[in-house]
Each structure stands twice: as structure tokens, then as C-alpha cells.
């Protein structure tokens, strides 16, 4: 039997890159040959991204390119669910949604090992970190460029720090988000499964970990557990493993901790911050305006959120807090925009990533009226950077 030659690539987030790593292992254990050029492949697997407009457009352009090669193209990732109409205009071949990756088996029925037999990935592939492989070409040229590059060190350890993916999917109903359709509902791994994965990584000598999920704070709400339960149990693993107390050298980075879940799990999170286990948190606020947060279907008690963030910093002044905001959500006024700037300042974030609002297809916000003119959005993006520069807050535009 001829060995299948497989080329696989992604323009997606770390979640999609972890999916890509798992797919690579799937093909490897089924005796396929991974090739570095799409031109040499029998099958081209492209794991797509569509969380913002330029990523969606880049996915479309890559598909156009891959279609010109002789290998059979299989489109995976979020694009098939988020923008199916646009995809169908240029591609009528095989597709796999992010939430149904196991359907790859249907395209390779002769494989001995099925996708669900492959353990979840802990490392990004290829060796370059996500930020340099995917986001660096999108960094905008402006006078903040030096600060942006110095901020990259926060993200550039990607290959060396393993991911512990604690679950998949999301049950939130954020008005602007089309990703939920692609990733499906929340599916948390069991605490015992995660303890086993964590212990295995500890035994390999790792001491830094990225606790990752599409919605890390909601962990366990689908299986009668919670993020607090998980953090407590994982801490027990490394304490038992090393026989240590607070000074154990373990570091966790919490990725995508939504404000609601931060408030609800703050006691356990603060405990892990105090003992210097949790050292970095990605905390996407999206807006500092409670009116806009209500429209977004997000947690809107900013007083409580700020109180929680201040408690986090009080627990360890060296804790790194990062955030994301959306500029130009429908009906956003100058006052709403300034509320966001003030919140960023008051919360003392170490790095903020602003995104221009865009109408993700079929979302609630795409149907809203009172859209903010694109020129106003661009002007506010510029103002945002200038104001953060003045306050000494680092920011990064992707």
C-alpha cells in the first residue's frame, strides 16, 4: 500500500493549533508521511480560523491557493461553521467542523487507529510559537511597534510551555461571537483525567503550564464541578509530587478567564496567586462600559470585577494580567469608549489587546442597528493606543 503524504497547516488560535498537533499524531500513528510542502502532498489538511475578519479572509485565500495543488484538500476548523456561505462559494469538497474533528475518520476508513484513540495534544506545532507563526505578520506598523515587540516575550515561550487543555466548547451567549457555533457546547474533561495528564507532564520535568480552554473559568459546570475544584486538585498533585509547600517552582497561566467566572471562583484563584502558582492570567473584559456589556450578553458588574482584579494583584503584586477589548461594538458612544479606557487604567493590566469590532456572520450583534462607522472605529483604535501609551500600559494590535 502506498504511504499517504500529508500536509497540514493552520492559521488559527492555540486551540486550533493544538487540534492540528493532534491531527498530526493521528496521521503519524497511521503510518502516513508528513511533508513540509503542500505541493508534495496527497492530502492537504487546512485548519481554519474566522474569529475576526482578516483571519476569515486569510482562510479563504489559503483555500483558493491549496485548491490549485494536486493533493485533495480537506478544510477543517471554524470557517465551515462561521462562514459557510462564503466557503461554499469557493469550495465544495470535504469539511470538518472544530466540534466534530472525529469525523476525519470518515475520510480515512482504512486507518487502524481512530481519532478518538489519539490523546489530546499538549504542545503547539510547528516549533515556532503561535505568536510568531500566526500573529507577527499582522502586527501593525506604528510608533508603538517597539513596545509591541517587547510585549511578545509574554507569548513567545509557546513550544517550551505545555498546554493543559481542561475542556472544549463554550456555553456563553456573547452577542458578537460566532466561534461558539464552531466549537460547540462546553465539554469539560474529568478532574481525574486532568490530574493524570498533569502528573505525566510534571514527571517529564515541566514546571510551567498553560491551563487552557475556550472558556477556562466555566470548567466543570457541565459535569457538576468547578474551576475551584480543579485548581485545588491539581495543586494537590504537585504538592504530593514534590513534597513542597508554597515554594514549589510551579507556574500556571490561566488563559481566557471570563470576568463572571473570576468573580465566582476568586477565593481559590487568590489562594493559588498567593502561593505564586498562578502567575499570569488572560482576562478578556471586552468593554469597560456596563451598557455595552449588557448588549454583549456579558457579565456587567464592573465594580465587582474591578474589586476581584484588585484582590488578585493584592495577593501577588508580580501577577501578570492581560486583557482583550472590542472597540466599536454597535451603538458604542465616545462615553462608552472612555469607560473602557478608564477601566483598563483602574485595573492595572500589564498588556491589553484591542480588536476592531466586526460583524461575524449570523451573530446577534450582526443584526443590531446603530453600527459604528468604520472610520470612527479606526480613530478610536488610534486614540486607545495613545491613551495607553500615556498611562504606560503595554498594548498589542493583532
C-alpha positions in Angstrom: 0.0 0.0 0.0 1.3 3.4 -0.9 2.2 5.7 2.0 -0.1 8.7 2.2 1.7 12.0 2.1 0.0 14.6 4.4 0.5 18.3 4.6 -1.3 20.1 7.4 -1.4 23.8 8.4 -3.4 26.2 10.5 -4.0 30.0 10.7 -5.9 29.7 13.9 -5.6 30.3 17.6 -3.7 28.0 20.1 -6.8 25.8 20.3 -6.8 25.1 16.6 -3.0 24.6 16.7 -3.5 22.0 19.4 -6.1 20.4 17.2 -3.5 20.4 14.4 -0.9 18.8 16.7 -3.4 16.0 17.5 -4.2 15.5 13.8 -0.5 15.2 13.0 -0.2 12.5 15.6 -3.3 10.8 14.2 -1.7 10.6 10.7 1.7 9.6 12.1 0.5 6.6 14.1 -1.4 5.5 11.0 1.9 5.3 9.1 1.4 8.4 7.0 4.3 10.6 5.9 4.1 14.2 6.9 5.5 16.6 4.2 6.6 20.2 4.5 5.1 21.4 1.2 1.5 21.3 0.1 2.7 20.7 -3.5 4.1 17.3 -2.4 1.0 16.1 -0.6 -1.6 13.6 -1.4 -3.9 15.2 1.2 -3.8 18.9 2.4 -5.5 19.5 5.7 -6.1 23.2 6.4 -7.3 24.1 10.0 -9.1 27.4 9.5 -9.7 30.5 11.7 -12.5 33.0 11.4 -12.6 34.8 14.8 -12.1 38.1 13.1 -12.4 39.4 9.5 -8.8 39.3 8.5 -8.4 35.7 9.7 -11.5 34.7 7.8 -10.3 36.4 4.6 -6.9 34.8 5.1 -8.6 31.4 5.4 -10.5 32.0 2.1 -7.3 33.0 0.3 -5.4 29.9 1.6 -8.2 27.7 0.4 -8.0 29.2 -3.1 -4.3 28.5 -3.1 -4.5 25.0 -1.9 -7.2 24.1 -4.4 -4.6 24.7 -7.2 -2.4 21.8 -5.9 -2.9 18.2 -6.9 -3.5 16.9 -3.4 -7.1 16.5 -2.1 -8.0 19.4 0.2 -9.8 18.9 3.5 -11.0 22.1 5.2 -11.2 21.9 9.0 -11.5 24.3 11.8 -14.0 27.1 12.4 -14.6 28.5 8.9 -17.1 25.8 7.9 -19.4 26.8 10.7 -18.9 30.5 11.0 -19.0 31.5 7.3 -20.5 28.5 5.4 -21.9 30.6 2.6 -18.6 32.3 1.8 -16.8 28.9 2.0 -19.4 27.2 -0.3 -18.8 29.9 -3.0 -15.2 28.7 -3.4 -15.1 25.2 -2.1 -17.4 22.1 -2.4 -15.0 19.5 -1.0 -14.7 17.8 2.3 -15.1 19.8 5.5 -14.8 19.0 9.2 -16.1 21.3 11.9 -14.0 22.1 15.0 -16.6 20.5 17.2 -16.6 17.3 15.2 -13.0 16.6 14.5 -13.5 12.8 14.9 -15.3 12.9 11.6 -11.8 12.8 10.0 -12.2 9.0 10.3 -14.9 9.1 7.6 -12.3 10.3 5.1 -9.8 7.6 6.1 -11.8 4.5 6.8 -8.8 2.2 6.3 -6.9 3.7 9.3 -6.3 1.3 12.1 -6.2 4.0 14.8 -9.3 6.2 15.1 -9.1 9.9 16.0 -10.6 9.4 19.5 -7.8 7.0 20.3 -5.3 9.8 20.0 -4.6 11.6 23.3 -5.1 15.4 23.4 -2.1 17.5 22.4 -0.1 19.5 24.9 2.2 21.3 22.5 1.8 23.6 19.6 3.1 22.6 16.2 5.3 23.5 14.5 8.2 24.5 16.7 7.7 28.3 16.3 5.4 29.7 18.9 1.8 30.8 17.9 2.5 34.5 18.1 5.5 34.3 15.7 3.9 31.8 13.3 0.4 33.4 13.1 0.2 36.9 14.6 3.5 38.6 13.9 2.8 39.3 10.2 -0.4 41.1 11.3 1.3 43.5 13.8 0.6 47.0 12.6 3.4 49.4 11.9 3.1 52.4 14.2 5.2 54.2 16.7 4.2 51.7 19.4 6.0 49.0 17.4 8.9 48.7 19.8 6.6 48.2 22.7 4.6 45.6 20.8 7.8 43.6 20.0 8.9 43.8 23.7 5.5 42.5 24.7 5.9 39.4 22.5 8.1 37.8 25.1 4.9 37.2 27.2 3.7 34.8 24.5 6.9 33.6 22.8 7.6 30.6 25.1 4.8 28.6 23.3 6.7 25.4 22.5 8.5 25.2 25.8 5.4 25.5 28.0 2.9 22.7 27.6 -0.8 23.3 27.4 -3.2 21.5 29.7 -6.4 21.7 27.8 -9.1 21.4 30.5 -12.1 21.3 28.2 -13.6 22.4 24.9 -16.5 24.4 23.8 -18.5 27.3 25.4 -22.0 27.8 26.7 -21.8 31.6 26.9 -24.0 33.6 24.6 -21.9 36.6 23.8 -23.7 38.6 21.2 -20.6 39.2 18.9 -19.2 35.7 19.0 -19.5 33.3 16.1 -16.9 30.9 17.4 -19.4 29.1 19.7 -21.1 27.6 16.7 -17.9 26.1 15.5 -16.6 24.8 18.9 -19.9 23.5 20.3 -21.1 23.4 23.9 -18.9 23.1 26.9 -17.3 19.6 27.4 -15.1 19.5 30.4 -12.6 16.7 31.0 -12.9 14.9 34.2 -10.7 16.0 37.1 -9.1 12.6 37.3 -8.1 12.7 33.6 -6.6 16.1 34.1 -4.7 15.0 37.2 -3.2 12.2 35.2 -2.2 14.5 32.4 -0.7 17.0 34.8 1.2 14.3 36.7 2.6 13.0 33.5 3.9 16.4 32.4 5.4 17.0 35.9 7.2 13.7 35.6 8.7 14.9 32.3 10.2 17.8 34.2 7.8 20.6 33.2 7.2 23.3 35.8 5.2 25.9 33.8 1.8 25.2 32.3 -0.9 26.9 30.3 -4.3 25.9 31.7 -6.3 26.4 28.6 -9.9 26.1 27.3 -12.3 28.1 25.1 -13.7 29.3 28.4 -11.4 28.2 31.2 -13.5 29.7 34.0 -16.6 27.7 33.2 -14.8 24.4 33.7 -16.9 21.8 35.3 -20.2 23.5 35.1 -21.4 20.7 32.8 -20.2 17.9 35.0 -21.1 19.1 38.5 -17.7 20.5 39.3 -16.0 23.9 39.1 -12.7 25.6 38.3 -12.1 26.0 42.0 -12.4 22.2 42.4 -9.9 21.6 39.6 -7.3 24.1 40.8 -7.5 22.6 44.3 -7.0 19.1 43.0 -4.2 20.0 40.6 -2.4 21.8 43.4 -2.6 18.6 45.4 -0.8 16.7 42.6 2.3 18.9 42.5 2.4 19.3 46.3 2.3 15.5 46.6 4.7 15.1 43.7 7.4 17.4 45.1 6.6 17.3 48.8 6.6 21.0 48.8 4.5 23.9 50.1 4.3 27.3 48.6 7.9 27.5 47.2 7.5 24.7 44.6 8.5 26.5 41.4 5.3 25.6 39.6 3.7 28.3 37.5 0.2 28.2 35.9 -1.0 30.6 33.2 -4.8 30.8 33.1 -5.9 31.6 29.5 -9.4 33.1 28.8 -10.7 33.6 32.3 -14.0 35.4 31.8 -15.0 38.0 34.5 -18.1 36.2 35.7 -16.1 33.0 36.5 -13.2 35.0 38.0 -15.7 36.5 40.5 -17.3 33.2 41.3 -14.0 31.3 41.7 -11.9 34.1 43.3 -11.3 32.5 46.6 -9.5 29.5 45.2 -7.8 31.6 42.5 -6.5 34.1 45.1 -5.1 31.2 47.2 -3.1 30.0 44.1 -1.9 33.5 43.4 -0.7 34.0 47.0 1.4 30.8 46.8 2.7 32.0 43.4 1.3 29.1 41.5 -0.9 31.3 39.2 1.5 33.9 37.8 -0.3 35.0 34.6 -4.0 35.4 33.7 -5.6 36.3 30.4 -8.7 38.2 31.5 -10.8 39.4 28.5 -13.1 42.2 29.6 -14.2 43.3 26.1 -15.6 46.6 27.3 -15.5 48.9 30.3 -19.0 50.2 29.7 -21.7 48.3 31.6 -24.3 49.4 29.0 -22.2 47.8 26.2 -21.5 44.7 28.3 -25.3 44.2 28.7 -25.7 44.4 24.9 -22.8 42.0 24.5 -24.6 39.5 26.9 -21.5 39.6 29.2 -21.2 40.0 33.0 -21.8 43.7 33.6 -21.0 44.3 37.2 -17.7 46.2 36.6 -17.5 47.3 40.3 -17.3 43.6 41.3 -14.9 42.8 38.5 -12.5 45.6 39.5 -12.7 44.5 43.1 -11.8 41.0 42.1 -8.9 42.1 39.9 -7.6 44.3 42.7 -7.7 41.4 45.0 -5.7 39.3 42.5 -3.0 42.0 42.4 -3.0 42.3 46.2 -2.4 38.6 46.5 0.8 38.9 44.5 2.0 42.3 43.1 4.0 40.4 40.4 1.0 38.7 38.9 0.7 39.5 35.2 -2.8 40.4 34.0 -3.6 40.6 30.3 -6.9 41.6 28.7 -8.7 42.0 25.4 -11.2 44.7 24.4 -13.5 45.2 21.4 -13.6 48.7 20.0 -16.7 49.9 18.1 -19.4 47.5 19.2 -22.8 48.6 17.8 -24.0 51.8 19.4 -20.7 52.4 21.3 -20.5 56.1 22.2 -17.5 58.2 23.0 -18.5 57.9 26.6 -18.7 54.1 26.4 -15.2 54.1 24.8 -13.8 56.3 27.6 -15.3 54.0 30.2 -13.2 51.2 28.6 -10.1 53.3 28.8 -10.7 54.2 32.4 -11.4 50.6 33.4 -8.1 49.5 31.8 -6.3 52.1 33.8 -8.0 51.3 37.1 -7.5 47.5 36.6 -3.7 48.0 36.1 -3.5 45.4 33.3 0.1 44.6 32.1 -0.9 44.2 28.5 -4.1 44.9 26.5 -5.0 43.6 23.0 -7.7 45.8 21.3 -9.7 44.4 18.4 -11.8 46.3 15.9 -15.4 45.1 16.1 -16.6 43.2 13.0 -20.0 41.6 12.1 -19.3 37.9 12.5 -21.9 36.2 10.3 -25.2 35.2 11.9 -24.4 36.6 15.4 -26.8 38.7 17.5 -24.7 41.8 17.1 -24.5 41.5 13.3 -28.3 42.1 13.3 -28.1 45.2 15.6 -28.6 48.6 14.3 -26.6 51.7 15.2 -23.4 50.4 13.8 -20.3 52.5 14.5 -18.8 53.9 11.3 -15.5 52.2 10.4 -13.6 55.5 10.3 -14.7 56.2 13.9 -13.6 52.7 15.0 -10.2 53.2 13.4 -9.9 56.6 15.1 -10.8 55.1 18.5 -8.2 52.4 18.0 -5.6 55.1 17.4 -6.8 57.0 20.5 -6.8 53.9 22.5 -3.1 53.3 21.8 -2.2 56.9 22.5 -4.0 56.9 25.8 -2.4 53.6 27.0 1.0 54.9 26.0 0.4 57.9 28.2 -0.6 55.7 31.1 2.4 53.4 30.5 0.2 50.3 29.7 1.6 48.0 27.0 -0.7 47.1 24.2 -0.6 44.9 21.1 -2.7 45.0 18.0 -3.2 41.7 16.2 
